[in-house]
Amino acid sequence: MKAARAEFVIEPYLRFEGQPGEQWTMFFLDPAGNAMEFKAFADESMIFAK
């Protein structure tokens, strides 16, 4: 996304580092102006971890 020069509402960053549910997340707007959130997990079993 950065290489494509996307304009981020919130730049990609790491949340909950070293904790259950650790994730990379980013927010940007679609062409209609809707906020889009994308997350990536190193371990998908942690998606709903608390």
mmCIF entry with sequence, helices, sheets and N, C-alpha, C, O atoms, coordinates in Angstrom:
data_MODEL
# 
_entry.id   MODEL 
# 
_entity.id                         1 
_entity.type                       polymer 
_entity.pdbx_number_of_molecules   1 
# 
_entity_poly.entity_id                      1 
_entity_poly.type                           'polypeptide(L)' 
_entity_poly.nstd_linkage                   no 
_entity_poly.nstd_monomer                   no 
_entity_poly.pdbx_seq_one_letter_code       MKAARAEFVIEPYLRFEGQPGEQWTMFFLDPAGNAMEFKAFADESMIFAK 
_entity_poly.pdbx_seq_one_letter_code_can   MKAARAEFVIEPYLRFEGQPGEQWTMFFLDPAGNAMEFKAFADESMIFAK 
_entity_poly.pdbx_strand_id                 A 
# 
loop_
_entity_poly_seq.entity_id 
_entity_poly_seq.num 
_entity_poly_seq.mon_id 
_entity_poly_seq.hetero 
1 1  MET n 
1 2  LYS n 
1 3  ALA n 
1 4  ALA n 
1 5  ARG n 
1 6  ALA n 
1 7  GLU n 
1 8  PHE n 
1 9  VAL n 
1 10 ILE n 
1 11 GLU n 
1 12 PRO n 
1 13 TYR n 
1 14 LEU n 
1 15 ARG n 
1 16 PHE n 
1 17 GLU n 
1 18 GLY n 
1 19 GLN n 
1 20 PRO n 
1 21 GLY n 
1 22 GLU n 
1 23 GLN n 
1 24 TRP n 
1 25 THR n 
1 26 MET n 
1 27 PHE n 
1 28 PHE n 
1 29 LEU n 
1 30 ASP n 
1 31 PRO n 
1 32 ALA n 
1 33 GLY n 
1 34 ASN n 
1 35 ALA n 
1 36 MET n 
1 37 GLU n 
1 38 PHE n 
1 39 LYS n 
1 40 ALA n 
1 41 PHE n 
1 42 ALA n 
1 43 ASP n 
1 44 GLU n 
1 45 SER n 
1 46 MET n 
1 47 ILE n 
1 48 PHE n 
1 49 ALA n 
1 50 LYS n 
# 
_struct_asym.id          A 
_struct_asym.entity_id   1 
# 
_struct_conf.conf_type_id            HELX_P 
_struct_conf.id                      HELX_P1 
_struct_conf.pdbx_PDB_helix_id       AA1 
_struct_conf.beg_label_comp_id       GLU 
_struct_conf.beg_label_asym_id       A 
_struct_conf.beg_label_seq_id        44 
_struct_conf.pdbx_beg_PDB_ins_code   ? 
_struct_conf.end_label_comp_id       MET 
_struct_conf.end_label_asym_id       A 
_struct_conf.end_label_seq_id        46 
_struct_conf.pdbx_end_PDB_ins_code   ? 
_struct_conf.beg_auth_comp_id        GLU 
_struct_conf.beg_auth_asym_id        A 
_struct_conf.beg_auth_seq_id         44 
_struct_conf.end_auth_comp_id        MET 
_struct_conf.end_auth_asym_id        A 
_struct_conf.end_auth_seq_id         46 
_struct_conf.pdbx_PDB_helix_class    5 
_struct_conf.details                 ? 
_struct_conf.pdbx_PDB_helix_length   3 
# 
_struct_conf_type.id          HELX_P 
_struct_conf_type.criteria    ? 
_struct_conf_type.reference   ? 
# 
_struct_sheet.id               AA1 
_struct_sheet.type             ? 
_struct_sheet.number_strands   3 
_struct_sheet.details          ? 
# 
loop_
_struct_sheet_order.sheet_id 
_struct_sheet_order.range_id_1 
_struct_sheet_order.range_id_2 
_struct_sheet_order.offset 
_struct_sheet_order.sense 
AA1 1 2 ? anti-parallel 
AA1 2 3 ? anti-parallel 
# 
loop_
_struct_sheet_range.sheet_id 
_struct_sheet_range.id 
_struct_sheet_range.beg_label_comp_id 
_struct_sheet_range.beg_label_asym_id 
_struct_sheet_range.beg_label_seq_id 
_struct_sheet_range.pdbx_beg_PDB_ins_code 
_struct_sheet_range.end_label_comp_id 
_struct_sheet_range.end_label_asym_id 
_struct_sheet_range.end_label_seq_id 
_struct_sheet_range.pdbx_end_PDB_ins_code 
_struct_sheet_range.beg_auth_comp_id 
_struct_sheet_range.beg_auth_asym_id 
_struct_sheet_range.beg_auth_seq_id 
_struct_sheet_range.end_auth_comp_id 
_struct_sheet_range.end_auth_asym_id 
_struct_sheet_range.end_auth_seq_id 
AA1 1 PHE A 8  ? ARG A 15 ? PHE A 8  ARG A 15 
AA1 2 GLN A 23 ? LEU A 29 ? GLN A 23 LEU A 29 
AA1 3 ALA A 35 ? ALA A 40 ? ALA A 35 ALA A 40 
# 
loop_
_atom_site.group_PDB 
_atom_site.id 
_atom_site.type_symbol 
_atom_site.label_atom_id 
_atom_site.label_alt_id 
_atom_site.label_comp_id 
_atom_site.label_asym_id 
_atom_site.label_entity_id 
_atom_site.label_seq_id 
_atom_site.pdbx_PDB_ins_code 
_atom_site.Cartn_x 
_atom_site.Cartn_y 
_atom_site.Cartn_z 
_atom_site.occupancy 
_atom_site.B_iso_or_equiv 
_atom_site.pdbx_formal_charge 
_atom_site.auth_seq_id 
_atom_site.auth_comp_id 
_atom_site.auth_asym_id 
_atom_site.auth_atom_id 
_atom_site.pdbx_PDB_model_num 
ATOM 1   N N  . MET A 1 1  ? 0.828   -1.185  0.000  1.00 0.00 ? 1  MET A N  1 
ATOM 2   C CA . MET A 1 1  ? 0.000   0.000   0.000  1.00 0.00 ? 1  MET A CA 1 
ATOM 3   C C  . MET A 1 1  ? 0.877   1.255   0.000  1.00 0.00 ? 1  MET A C  1 
ATOM 4   O O  . MET A 1 1  ? 0.571   2.234   -0.681 1.00 0.00 ? 1  MET A O  1 
ATOM 5   N N  . LYS A 1 2  ? 1.964   1.218   0.766  1.00 0.00 ? 2  LYS A N  1 
ATOM 6   C CA . LYS A 1 2  ? 2.838   2.392   0.756  1.00 0.00 ? 2  LYS A CA 1 
ATOM 7   C C  . LYS A 1 2  ? 3.466   2.593   -0.617 1.00 0.00 ? 2  LYS A C  1 
ATOM 8   O O  . LYS A 1 2  ? 3.598   3.725   -1.083 1.00 0.00 ? 2  LYS A O  1 
ATOM 9   N N  . ALA A 1 3  ? 3.855   1.489   -1.267 1.00 0.00 ? 3  ALA A N  1 
ATOM 10  C CA . ALA A 1 3  ? 4.461   1.584   -2.596 1.00 0.00 ? 3  ALA A CA 1 
ATOM 11  C C  . ALA A 1 3  ? 3.460   2.150   -3.607 1.00 0.00 ? 3  ALA A C  1 
ATOM 12  O O  . ALA A 1 3  ? 3.851   2.817   -4.565 1.00 0.00 ? 3  ALA A O  1 
ATOM 13  N N  . ALA A 1 4  ? 2.160   1.878   -3.389 1.00 0.00 ? 4  ALA A N  1 
ATOM 14  C CA . ALA A 1 4  ? 1.118   2.395   -4.267 1.00 0.00 ? 4  ALA A CA 1 
ATOM 15  C C  . ALA A 1 4  ? 0.717   3.819   -3.882 1.00 0.00 ? 4  ALA A C  1 
ATOM 16  O O  . ALA A 1 4  ? -0.172  4.413   -4.492 1.00 0.00 ? 4  ALA A O  1 
ATOM 17  N N  . ARG A 1 5  ? 1.388   4.357   -2.860 1.00 0.00 ? 5  ARG A N  1 
ATOM 18  C CA . ARG A 1 5  ? 1.145   5.721   -2.380 1.00 0.00 ? 5  ARG A CA 1 
ATOM 19  C C  . ARG A 1 5  ? -0.273  5.925   -1.846 1.00 0.00 ? 5  ARG A C  1 
ATOM 20  O O  . ARG A 1 5  ? -0.880  6.976   -2.048 1.00 0.00 ? 5  ARG A O  1 
ATOM 21  N N  . ALA A 1 6  ? -0.786  4.907   -1.166 1.00 0.00 ? 6  ALA A N  1 
ATOM 22  C CA . ALA A 1 6  ? -2.102  5.037   -0.523 1.00 0.00 ? 6  ALA A CA 1 
ATOM 23  C C  . ALA A 1 6  ? -2.016  6.112   0.551  1.00 0.00 ? 6  ALA A C  1 
ATOM 24  O O  . ALA A 1 6  ? -0.992  6.247   1.221  1.00 0.00 ? 6  ALA A O  1 
ATOM 25  N N  . GLU A 1 7  ? -3.073  6.861   0.711  1.00 0.00 ? 7  GLU A N  1 
ATOM 26  C CA . GLU A 1 7  ? -3.135  7.864   1.770  1.00 0.00 ? 7  GLU A CA 1 
ATOM 27  C C  . GLU A 1 7  ? -3.819  7.220   2.968  1.00 0.00 ? 7  GLU A C  1 
ATOM 28  O O  . GLU A 1 7  ? -5.009  6.909   2.923  1.00 0.00 ? 7  GLU A O  1 
ATOM 29  N N  . PHE A 1 8  ? -3.070  7.027   4.022  1.00 0.00 ? 8  PHE A N  1 
ATOM 30  C CA . PHE A 1 8  ? -3.573  6.364   5.213  1.00 0.00 ? 8  PHE A CA 1 
ATOM 31  C C  . PHE A 1 8  ? -4.241  7.348   6.169  1.00 0.00 ? 8  PHE A C  1 
ATOM 32  O O  . PHE A 1 8  ? -3.761  8.465   6.361  1.00 0.00 ? 8  PHE A O  1 
ATOM 33  N N  . VAL A 1 9  ? -5.346  6.922   6.762  1.00 0.00 ? 9  VAL A N  1 
ATOM 34  C CA . VAL A 1 9  ? -5.953  7.655   7.871  1.00 0.00 ? 9  VAL A CA 1 
ATOM 35  C C  . VAL A 1 9  ? -5.103  7.361   9.112  1.00 0.00 ? 9  VAL A C  1 
ATOM 36  O O  . VAL A 1 9  ? -4.801  8.261   9.896  1.00 0.00 ? 9  VAL A O  1 
ATOM 37  N N  . ILE A 1 10 ? -4.723  6.092   9.277  1.00 0.00 ? 10 ILE A N  1 
ATOM 38  C CA . ILE A 1 10 ? -3.784  5.656   10.318 1.00 0.00 ? 10 ILE A CA 1 
ATOM 39  C C  . ILE A 1 10 ? -2.757  4.773   9.631  1.00 0.00 ? 10 ILE A C  1 
ATOM 40  O O  . ILE A 1 10 ? -3.110  3.743   9.055  1.00 0.00 ? 10 ILE A O  1 
ATOM 41  N N  . GLU A 1 11 ? -1.490  5.164   9.686  1.00 0.00 ? 11 GLU A N  1 
ATOM 42  C CA . GLU A 1 11 ? -0.400  4.406   9.078  1.00 0.00 ? 11 GLU A CA 1 
ATOM 43  C C  . GLU A 1 11 ? -0.327  3.000   9.673  1.00 0.00 ? 11 GLU A C  1 
ATOM 44  O O  . GLU A 1 11 ? -0.721  2.801   10.822 1.00 0.00 ? 11 GLU A O  1 
ATOM 45  N N  . PRO A 1 12 ? 0.171   2.020   8.910  1.00 0.00 ? 12 PRO A N  1 
ATOM 46  C CA . PRO A 1 12 ? 0.331   0.675   9.453  1.00 0.00 ? 12 PRO A CA 1 
ATOM 47  C C  . PRO A 1 12 ? 1.194   0.699   10.722 1.00 0.00 ? 12 PRO A C  1 
ATOM 48  O O  . PRO A 1 12 ? 2.237   1.350   10.769 1.00 0.00 ? 12 PRO A O  1 
ATOM 49  N N  . TYR A 1 13 ? 0.730   -0.026  11.748 1.00 0.00 ? 13 TYR A N  1 
ATOM 50  C CA . TYR A 1 13 ? 1.500   -0.119  12.990 1.00 0.00 ? 13 TYR A CA 1 
ATOM 51  C C  . TYR A 1 13 ? 1.176   -1.419  13.712 1.00 0.00 ? 13 TYR A C  1 
ATOM 52  O O  . TYR A 1 13 ? 0.154   -2.052  13.444 1.00 0.00 ? 13 TYR A O  1 
ATOM 53  N N  . LEU A 1 14 ? 2.048   -1.809  14.623 1.00 0.00 ? 14 LEU A N  1 
ATOM 54  C CA . LEU A 1 14 ? 1.901   -3.048  15.384 1.00 0.00 ? 14 LEU A CA 1 
ATOM 55  C C  . LEU A 1 14 ? 1.175   -2.768  16.690 1.00 0.00 ? 14 LEU A C  1 
ATOM 56  O O  . LEU A 1 14 ? 1.592   -1.913  17.471 1.00 0.00 ? 14 LEU A O  1 
ATOM 57  N N  . ARG A 1 15 ? 0.072   -3.502  16.926 1.00 0.00 ? 15 ARG A N  1 
ATOM 58  C CA . ARG A 1 15 ? -0.707  -3.378  18.165 1.00 0.00 ? 15 ARG A CA 1 
ATOM 59  C C  . ARG A 1 15 ? -0.488  -4.621  19.011 1.00 0.00 ? 15 ARG A C  1 
ATOM 60  O O  . ARG A 1 15 ? -0.284  -5.713  18.480 1.00 0.00 ? 15 ARG A O  1 
ATOM 61  N N  . PHE A 1 16 ? -0.530  -4.456  20.303 1.00 0.00 ? 16 PHE A N  1 
ATOM 62  C CA . PHE A 1 16 ? -0.464  -5.566  21.255 1.00 0.00 ? 16 PHE A CA 1 
ATOM 63  C C  . PHE A 1 16 ? 0.804   -6.402  21.087 1.00 0.00 ? 16 PHE A C  1 
ATOM 64  O O  . PHE A 1 16 ? 0.755   -7.628  21.189 1.00 0.00 ? 16 PHE A O  1 
ATOM 65  N N  . GLU A 1 17 ? 1.927   -5.757  20.833 1.00 0.00 ? 17 GLU A N  1 
ATOM 66  C CA . GLU A 1 17 ? 3.178   -6.475  20.612 1.00 0.00 ? 17 GLU A CA 1 
ATOM 67  C C  . GLU A 1 17 ? 3.504   -7.396  21.778 1.00 0.00 ? 17 GLU A C  1 
ATOM 68  O O  . GLU A 1 17 ? 3.492   -6.978  22.936 1.00 0.00 ? 17 GLU A O  1 
ATOM 69  N N  . GLY A 1 18 ? 3.796   -8.658  21.461 1.00 0.00 ? 18 GLY A N  1 
ATOM 70  C CA . GLY A 1 18 ? 4.160   -9.642  22.465 1.00 0.00 ? 18 GLY A CA 1 
ATOM 71  C C  . GLY A 1 18 ? 3.002   -10.175 23.288 1.00 0.00 ? 18 GLY A C  1 
ATOM 72  O O  . GLY A 1 18 ? 3.213   -10.943 24.226 1.00 0.00 ? 18 GLY A O  1 
ATOM 73  N N  . GLN A 1 19 ? 1.784   -9.780  22.951 1.00 0.00 ? 19 GLN A N  1 
ATOM 74  C CA . GLN A 1 19 ? 0.594   -10.199 23.692 1.00 0.00 ? 19 GLN A CA 1 
ATOM 75  C C  . GLN A 1 19 ? -0.301  -11.058 22.803 1.00 0.00 ? 19 GLN A C  1 
ATOM 76  O O  . GLN A 1 19 ? -0.151  -11.064 21.581 1.00 0.00 ? 19 GLN A O  1 
ATOM 77  N N  . PRO A 1 20 ? -1.249  -11.797 23.433 1.00 0.00 ? 20 PRO A N  1 
ATOM 78  C CA . PRO A 1 20 ? -2.227  -12.510 22.606 1.00 0.00 ? 20 PRO A CA 1 
ATOM 79  C C  . PRO A 1 20 ? -2.957  -11.495 21.718 1.00 0.00 ? 20 PRO A C  1 
ATOM 80  O O  . PRO A 1 20 ? -3.322  -10.411 22.171 1.00 0.00 ? 20 PRO A O  1 
ATOM 81  N N  . GLY A 1 21 ? -3.158  -11.854 20.481 1.00 0.00 ? 21 GLY A N  1 
ATOM 82  C CA . GLY A 1 21 ? -3.843  -10.947 19.561 1.00 0.00 ? 21 GLY A CA 1 
ATOM 83  C C  . GLY A 1 21 ? -2.932  -9.942  18.881 1.00 0.00 ? 21 GLY A C  1 
ATOM 84  O O  . GLY A 1 21 ? -3.414  -9.008  18.241 1.00 0.00 ? 21 GLY A O  1 
ATOM 85  N N  . GLU A 1 22 ? -1.592  -10.122 19.011 1.00 0.00 ? 22 GLU A N  1 
ATOM 86  C CA . GLU A 1 22 ? -0.665  -9.209  18.332 1.00 0.00 ? 22 GLU A CA 1 
ATOM 87  C C  . GLU A 1 22 ? -1.061  -9.085  16.867 1.00 0.00 ? 22 GLU A C  1 
ATOM 88  O O  . GLU A 1 22 ? -1.333  -10.086 16.204 1.00 0.00 ? 22 GLU A O  1 
ATOM 89  N N  . GLN A 1 23 ? -1.093  -7.858  16.368 1.00 0.00 ? 23 GLN A N  1 
ATOM 90  C CA . GLN A 1 23 ? -1.557  -7.625  14.999 1.00 0.00 ? 23 GLN A CA 1 
ATOM 91  C C  . GLN A 1 23 ? -0.963  -6.365  14.399 1.00 0.00 ? 23 GLN A C  1 
ATOM 92  O O  . GLN A 1 23 ? -0.646  -5.405  15.102 1.00 0.00 ? 23 GLN A O  1 
ATOM 93  N N  . TRP A 1 24 ? -0.822  -6.392  13.097 1.00 0.00 ? 24 TRP A N  1 
ATOM 94  C CA . TRP A 1 24 ? -0.541  -5.180  12.340 1.00 0.00 ? 24 TRP A CA 1 
ATOM 95  C C  . TRP A 1 24 ? -1.880  -4.656  11.853 1.00 0.00 ? 24 TRP A C  1 
ATOM 96  O O  . TRP A 1 24 ? -2.739  -5.435  11.443 1.00 0.00 ? 24 TRP A O  1 
ATOM 97  N N  . THR A 1 25 ? -2.062  -3.361  11.894 1.00 0.00 ? 25 THR A N  1 
ATOM 98  C CA . THR A 1 25 ? -3.329  -2.767  11.462 1.00 0.00 ? 25 THR A CA 1 
ATOM 99  C C  . THR A 1 25 ? -3.063  -1.461  10.730 1.00 0.00 ? 25 THR A C  1 
ATOM 100 O O  . THR A 1 25 ? -2.055  -0.793  10.959 1.00 0.00 ? 25 THR A O  1 
ATOM 101 N N  . MET A 1 26 ? -3.998  -1.110  9.836  1.00 0.00 ? 26 MET A N  1 
ATOM 102 C CA . MET A 1 26 ? -3.909  0.150   9.103  1.00 0.00 ? 26 MET A CA 1 
ATOM 103 C C  . MET A 1 26 ? -5.316  0.570   8.697  1.00 0.00 ? 26 MET A C  1 
ATOM 104 O O  . MET A 1 26 ? -6.210  -0.266  8.566  1.00 0.00 ? 26 MET A O  1 
ATOM 105 N N  . PHE A 1 27 ? -5.500  1.853   8.503  1.00 0.00 ? 27 PHE A N  1 
ATOM 106 C CA . PHE A 1 27 ? -6.786  2.407   8.082  1.00 0.00 ? 27 PHE A CA 1 
ATOM 107 C C  . PHE A 1 27 ? -6.546  3.342   6.903  1.00 0.00 ? 27 PHE A C  1 
ATOM 108 O O  . PHE A 1 27 ? -5.597  4.126   6.890  1.00 0.00 ? 27 PHE A O  1 
ATOM 109 N N  . PHE A 1 28 ? -7.425  3.238   5.921  1.00 0.00 ? 28 PHE A N  1 
ATOM 110 C CA . PHE A 1 28 ? -7.416  4.210   4.830  1.00 0.00 ? 28 PHE A CA 1 
ATOM 111 C C  . PHE A 1 28 ? -8.837  4.326   4.287  1.00 0.00 ? 28 PHE A C  1 
ATOM 112 O O  . PHE A 1 28 ? -9.718  3.555   4.666  1.00 0.00 ? 28 PHE A O  1 
ATOM 113 N N  . LEU A 1 29 ? -9.051  5.279   3.409  1.00 0.00 ? 29 LEU A N  1 
ATOM 114 C CA . LEU A 1 29 ? -10.384 5.513   2.846  1.00 0.00 ? 29 LEU A CA 1 
ATOM 115 C C  . LEU A 1 29 ? -10.485 4.876   1.469  1.00 0.00 ? 29 LEU A C  1 
ATOM 116 O O  . LEU A 1 29 ? -9.551  4.944   0.671  1.00 0.00 ? 29 LEU A O  1 
ATOM 117 N N  . ASP A 1 30 ? -11.639 4.250   1.195  1.00 0.00 ? 30 ASP A N  1 
ATOM 118 C CA . ASP A 1 30 ? -11.874 3.719   -0.152 1.00 0.00 ? 30 ASP A CA 1 
ATOM 119 C C  . ASP A 1 30 ? -12.273 4.885   -1.065 1.00 0.00 ? 30 ASP A C  1 
ATOM 120 O O  . ASP A 1 30 ? -12.447 6.004   -0.582 1.00 0.00 ? 30 ASP A O  1 
ATOM 121 N N  . PRO A 1 31 ? -12.420 4.649   -2.359 1.00 0.00 ? 31 PRO A N  1 
ATOM 122 C CA . PRO A 1 31 ? -12.740 5.760   -3.281 1.00 0.00 ? 31 PRO A CA 1 
ATOM 123 C C  . PRO A 1 31 ? -14.031 6.503   -2.938 1.00 0.00 ? 31 PRO A C  1 
ATOM 124 O O  . PRO A 1 31 ? -14.189 7.664   -3.317 1.00 0.00 ? 31 PRO A O  1 
ATOM 125 N N  . ALA A 1 32 ? -14.957 5.853   -2.225 1.00 0.00 ? 32 ALA A N  1 
ATOM 126 C CA . ALA A 1 32 ? -16.213 6.507   -1.837 1.00 0.00 ? 32 ALA A CA 1 
ATOM 127 C C  . ALA A 1 32 ? -16.088 7.249   -0.512 1.00 0.00 ? 32 ALA A C  1 
ATOM 128 O O  . ALA A 1 32 ? -17.047 7.882   -0.069 1.00 0.00 ? 32 ALA A O  1 
ATOM 129 N N  . GLY A 1 33 ? -14.911 7.181   0.132  1.00 0.00 ? 33 GLY A N  1 
ATOM 130 C CA . GLY A 1 33 ? -14.697 7.882   1.397  1.00 0.00 ? 33 GLY A CA 1 
ATOM 131 C C  . GLY A 1 33 ? -15.013 7.064   2.632  1.00 0.00 ? 33 GLY A C  1 
ATOM 132 O O  . GLY A 1 33 ? -15.003 7.588   3.745  1.00 0.00 ? 33 GLY A O  1 
ATOM 133 N N  . ASN A 1 34 ? -15.297 5.770   2.444  1.00 0.00 ? 34 ASN A N  1 
ATOM 134 C CA . ASN A 1 34 ? -15.557 4.896   3.594  1.00 0.00 ? 34 ASN A CA 1 
ATOM 135 C C  . ASN A 1 34 ? -14.246 4.456   4.236  1.00 0.00 ? 34 ASN A C  1 
ATOM 136 O O  . ASN A 1 34 ? -13.296 4.106   3.536  1.00 0.00 ? 34 ASN A O  1 
ATOM 137 N N  . ALA A 1 35 ? -14.193 4.474   5.557  1.00 0.00 ? 35 ALA A N  1 
ATOM 138 C CA . ALA A 1 35 ? -12.989 4.031   6.273  1.00 0.00 ? 35 ALA A CA 1 
ATOM 139 C C  . ALA A 1 35 ? -12.865 2.519   6.165  1.00 0.00 ? 35 ALA A C  1 
ATOM 140 O O  . ALA A 1 35 ? -13.834 1.793   6.388  1.00 0.00 ? 35 ALA A O  1 
ATOM 141 N N  . MET A 1 36 ? -11.671 2.048   5.823  1.00 0.00 ? 36 MET A N  1 
ATOM 142 C CA . MET A 1 36 ? -11.380 0.625   5.706  1.00 0.00 ? 36 MET A CA 1 
ATOM 143 C C  . MET A 1 36 ? -10.271 0.295   6.700  1.00 0.00 ? 36 MET A C  1 
ATOM 144 O O  . MET A 1 36 ? -9.254  0.985   6.768  1.00 0.00 ? 36 MET A O  1 
ATOM 145 N N  . GLU A 1 37 ? -10.485 -0.773  7.468  1.00 0.00 ? 37 GLU A N  1 
ATOM 146 C CA . GLU A 1 37 ? -9.462  -1.234  8.409  1.00 0.00 ? 37 GLU A CA 1 
ATOM 147 C C  . GLU A 1 37 ? -8.995  -2.603  7.950  1.00 0.00 ? 37 GLU A C  1 
ATOM 148 O O  . GLU A 1 37 ? -9.806  -3.474  7.634  1.00 0.00 ? 37 GLU A O  1 
ATOM 149 N N  . PHE A 1 38 ? -7.683  -2.788  7.914  1.00 0.00 ? 38 PHE A N  1 
ATOM 150 C CA . PHE A 1 38 ? -7.100  -4.078  7.577  1.00 0.00 ? 38 PHE A CA 1 
ATOM 151 C C  . PHE A 1 38 ? -6.169  -4.500  8.701  1.00 0.00 ? 38 PHE A C  1 
ATOM 152 O O  . PHE A 1 38 ? -5.401  -3.697  9.231  1.00 0.00 ? 38 PHE A O  1 
ATOM 153 N N  . LYS A 1 39 ? -6.253  -5.781  9.054  1.00 0.00 ? 39 LYS A N  1 
ATOM 154 C CA . LYS A 1 39 ? -5.422  -6.340  10.109 1.00 0.00 ? 39 LYS A CA 1 
ATOM 155 C C  . LYS A 1 39 ? -4.702  -7.563  9.578  1.00 0.00 ? 39 LYS A C  1 
ATOM 156 O O  . LYS A 1 39 ? -5.197  -8.252  8.686  1.00 0.00 ? 39 LYS A O  1 
ATOM 157 N N  . ALA A 1 40 ? -3.531  -7.825  10.132 1.00 0.00 ? 40 ALA A N  1 
ATOM 158 C CA . ALA A 1 40 ? -2.763  -9.022  9.795  1.00 0.00 ? 40 ALA A CA 1 
ATOM 159 C C  . ALA A 1 40 ? -2.241  -9.626  11.087 1.00 0.00 ? 40 ALA A C  1 
ATOM 160 O O  . ALA A 1 40 ? -1.695  -8.929  11.942 1.00 0.00 ? 40 ALA A O  1 
ATOM 161 N N  . PHE A 1 41 ? -2.417  -10.923 11.212 1.00 0.00 ? 41 PHE A N  1 
ATOM 162 C CA . PHE A 1 41 ? -1.982  -11.656 12.397 1.00 0.00 ? 41 PHE A CA 1 
ATOM 163 C C  . PHE A 1 41 ? -0.903  -12.655 12.003 1.00 0.00 ? 41 PHE A C  1 
ATOM 164 O O  . PHE A 1 41 ? -1.044  -13.346 10.994 1.00 0.00 ? 41 PHE A O  1 
ATOM 165 N N  . ALA A 1 42 ? 0.161   -12.741 12.773 1.00 0.00 ? 42 ALA A N  1 
ATOM 166 C CA . ALA A 1 42 ? 1.190   -13.745 12.534 1.00 0.00 ? 42 ALA A CA 1 
ATOM 167 C C  . ALA A 1 42 ? 0.629   -15.131 12.831 1.00 0.00 ? 42 ALA A C  1 
ATOM 168 O O  . ALA A 1 42 ? 1.033   -16.112 12.207 1.00 0.00 ? 42 ALA A O  1 
ATOM 169 N N  . ASP A 1 43 ? -0.307  -15.215 13.788 1.00 0.00 ? 43 ASP A N  1 
ATOM 170 C CA . ASP A 1 43 ? -0.912  -16.481 14.199 1.00 0.00 ? 43 ASP A CA 1 
ATOM 171 C C  . ASP A 1 43 ? -2.425  -16.308 14.166 1.00 0.00 ? 43 ASP A C  1 
ATOM 172 O O  . ASP A 1 43 ? -2.997  -15.700 15.071 1.00 0.00 ? 43 ASP A O  1 
ATOM 173 N N  . GLU A 1 44 ? -3.081  -16.836 13.130 1.00 0.00 ? 44 GLU A N  1 
ATOM 174 C CA . GLU A 1 44 ? -4.517  -16.595 12.969 1.00 0.00 ? 44 GLU A CA 1 
ATOM 175 C C  . GLU A 1 44 ? -5.358  -17.181 14.096 1.00 0.00 ? 44 GLU A C  1 
ATOM 176 O O  . GLU A 1 44 ? -6.523  -16.807 14.234 1.00 0.00 ? 44 GLU A O  1 
ATOM 177 N N  . SER A 1 45 ? -4.816  -18.076 14.899 1.00 0.00 ? 45 SER A N  1 
ATOM 178 C CA . SER A 1 45 ? -5.578  -18.606 16.041 1.00 0.00 ? 45 SER A CA 1 
ATOM 179 C C  . SER A 1 45 ? -5.748  -17.544 17.132 1.00 0.00 ? 45 SER A C  1 
ATOM 180 O O  . SER A 1 45 ? -6.518  -17.736 18.073 1.00 0.00 ? 45 SER A O  1 
ATOM 181 N N  . MET A 1 46 ? -5.032  -16.434 17.002 1.00 0.00 ? 46 MET A N  1 
ATOM 182 C CA . MET A 1 46 ? -5.090  -15.360 17.991 1.00 0.00 ? 46 MET A CA 1 
ATOM 183 C C  . MET A 1 46 ? -6.086  -14.254 17.616 1.00 0.00 ? 46 MET A C  1 
ATOM 184 O O  . MET A 1 46 ? -6.175  -13.247 18.319 1.00 0.00 ? 46 MET A O  1 
ATOM 185 N N  . ILE A 1 47 ? -6.832  -14.428 16.521 1.00 0.00 ? 47 ILE A N  1 
ATOM 186 C CA . ILE A 1 47 ? -7.738  -13.376 16.045 1.00 0.00 ? 47 ILE A CA 1 
ATOM 187 C C  . ILE A 1 47 ? -8.704  -12.903 17.132 1.00 0.00 ? 47 ILE A C  1 
ATOM 188 O O  . ILE A 1 47 ? -8.936  -11.701 17.260 1.00 0.00 ? 47 ILE A O  1 
ATOM 189 N N  . PHE A 1 48 ? -9.269  -13.820 17.912 1.00 0.00 ? 48 PHE A N  1 
ATOM 190 C CA . PHE A 1 48 ? -10.220 -13.428 18.946 1.00 0.00 ? 48 PHE A CA 1 
ATOM 191 C C  . PHE A 1 48 ? -9.645  -13.600 20.347 1.00 0.00 ? 48 PHE A C  1 
ATOM 192 O O  . PHE A 1 48 ? -10.398 -13.696 21.317 1.00 0.00 ? 48 PHE A O  1 
ATOM 193 N N  . ALA A 1 49 ? -8.319  -13.639 20.463 1.00 0.00 ? 49 ALA A N  1 
ATOM 194 C CA . ALA A 1 49 ? -7.668  -13.812 21.767 1.00 0.00 ? 49 ALA A CA 1 
ATOM 195 C C  . ALA A 1 49 ? -7.859  -12.577 22.630 1.00 0.00 ? 49 ALA A C  1 
ATOM 196 O O  . ALA A 1 49 ? -7.955  -11.458 22.127 1.00 0.00 ? 49 ALA A O  1 
ATOM 197 N N  . LYS A 1 50 ? -7.912  -12.795 23.929 1.00 0.00 ? 50 LYS A N  1 
ATOM 198 C CA . LYS A 1 50 ? -8.026  -11.686 24.889 1.00 0.00 ? 50 LYS A CA 1 
ATOM 199 C C  . LYS A 1 50 ? -6.797  -11.593 25.746 1.00 0.00 ? 50 LYS A C  1 
ATOM 200 O O  . LYS A 1 50 ? -6.712  -10.721 26.610 1.00 0.00 ? 50 LYS A O  1 
# 
